[in-house]
């Protein structure tokens, strides 16, 4: 994440620690969106929780397809640029298949 930072990241409940979030934001300008825990005092609205849960489900489904069908975790590259090229190719093929422009 420090090599190719993105300002907003959806994270798992493990990253809920305020200290960790503050430290990462100060050091790397990385912010996390995390689902709230059931025992958390200050919780977002129910509609926000539903939206977040739906988006997480979509992300997990897409990632599962990329891992299982496109073997995204098997990318072997010698540089970040090489990794990006391989990843771009996989995402391009996935997008074309999803849009129905090509058949796999």
Buried (B, 14 or more C-beta within 10 A) or exposed (E): EEEEEEEEBEBEEEBBEEEEBEEBEEEEEBEBBBBBEEEEEEEEEEEEEEEBEEEBEEEEEEEEBBEEEBEBEEBEEEEEEEBEEBBEEBBEBBEEBEEEEEEE
